[in-house]
């Protein structure tokens, strides 16, 4: 399997996944299509910009059987796009036990030439007790293992498939189905076991109910538990297809995600927009200029007969999803995924809550470039946790000047970056040539002048202090960073030119005890040093 990552930011990445039916650029939304009844055909979906679809192997087996075996799934759905096949596990969740063996489904998926087949899994859903969820996980792992063994050993099937058509140099990509629901220990165990088995593309299941309840924190924990175990492999999220969740799940490392929401919503006259969903009846104007929204006024679309209206609304919903995926991709290239995810999280308080999972997250640190072309924006306390800031504080914690210094001067950051180019810095140096001079910023912590040109110390734009909260409780990382820096360097003298923010920090008696001189930040401060 070939998966090439071209750009990354946070854990989000733009990559190329090579499949037997072409290259899929990720992140990608994969629309669900019914193998028998399609309101919007895969051909139309391709014209709308979707290079892959997912369909249900179990339903295809039941409805087409040998016809599908003979002609392949691409003929059945009349498209040469990339086809992922879900095993039918979701039907277990919907209708209880389904009457098919894992081996039957696996053979069928090989025979119909699925590009991205999924072994028969047993979705845990949401709300299952730990013991029962564990049994589901074990059942899924057993099926997955048997499927992989079957794929590896049944050369006869492979040879038959190859014999029927020109040789395919690219093999199908079998998916490792991660289950466990909200039980993150099971999710982790599931991901690690499938990884060891040798699956090349991982997929996490069961998030639909979690998302329907807007439990984005639980969804994020599920993704992180799985993703942290398999950070580099391509990663699919089953059942995610609403624009408000796309920035979050991509930023946590989901490369592909599928859903039928575009058409299911349309059936209920639900109109997706970038920040949520509205009933068609509630809309006076369309906040969109896709071909559907340009052609109809809201009242006119309501007059269109139901079947046609579903198709039109479905197309609009797909347009919104596509636009969201494209915006996320552009944010990855621009190095502005953090800003984008935060902006989009304002669509729902539970989305904003979920963002605290990004704190100190290794997969997010690893995916974020060390240097970016554009300055980072710092607006609110949550921004202290962005990986660039955490990385900078980590560097400062170990910082020691080339020549050991006895004296430290801490001076508030000015608008001019880097700090060593400012008039204030030159004045301080003139007055105290032997001192270690540092500036400070509530998001980044202490900034030694020597490294004040390193990203992002000189490459950030933050709100002016007077519009930011001075509550130190909102910036716990600052205090930790200051303490570590003072501990590493053990200065004899610590002179603080204190703005309103650091005055709050100095209320901590332990930190105050380390400071030998505290001056108000005013025009005469430097002369009093
Ligand atoms: Zn539209």
Boltz pocket constraint, residues with backbone or C-beta under 6 A from the ligand:
constraints:
  - pocket:
      binder: B
      contacts: [[A, 286], [A, 288], [A, 289], [A, 290], [A, 291], [A, 292], [A, 293], [A, 294], [A, 316], [A, 319]]
      max_distance: 6.0
